């Protein structure tokens, strides 16, 4: 599986990639979030085949570490606490375990030693800002900026506040029940101001309401049309981007 997965990811053939690969990289709502992988490959300004990379907030997924290692990066996969054996075994299954190290790290504890070519995260700012703490989200991005080498890239995909309907849904299901603070589009733009260059896009509108994998795939396909032509960026629930130090 490792050789085929690497070939597909390097060529950007994400829609042709095995479904289990995209699921392992992205977790859920694959159609919507896979736009981030295309965006990163298009706009990254570092050579991902020979970069040092850090994933923060890997949690029980480790999917971005998998994707970065498949590109050729040497990766440090981190989360507050321990990386599970299930995640480590998944990395070995794809043949990239030798490119990945593991550590316990809180994003707010990142050192400003310009250590990495790439830092990547997916859906972590909401948790960092739990309880309405925008200042903690600002601190996290400042720490990420300081930990990147000059010219390094932040690759991110983050949940946005989107609409009142999205807020109502999240208050009943998912992390929103735990008082996660989802940033608005304008707040994300403000958070990224320390970077010298930023390329962002937004995705997702009706996909958030999918209750099953099939529903999310169908609604994600509908979103590809709606979000391109009809739905304002501020109504969309995912921001994806490349920010250059």
Secondary structure as UniProt FT lines:
FT   HELIX           2..10
FT   TURN            11..12
FT   HELIX           14..16
FT   HELIX           19..26
FT   HELIX           30..43
FT   TURN            48..49
FT   STRAND          52..55
FT   TURN            59..61
FT   HELIX           63..71
FT   STRAND          74..79
FT   HELIX           85..93
FT   TURN            94..95
FT   HELIX           97..99
FT   STRAND          100..104
FT   HELIX           107..109
FT   STRAND          116..122
FT   HELIX           125..128
FT   TURN            129..132
FT   HELIX           134..147
FT   STRAND          148..160
FT   HELIX           164..170
FT   TURN            171..172
FT   HELIX           174..178
FT   HELIX           185..191
FT   HELIX           192..194
FT   STRAND          197..203
FT   HELIX           207..209
FT   HELIX           213..229
FT   HELIX           233..235
FT   STRAND          238..244
//
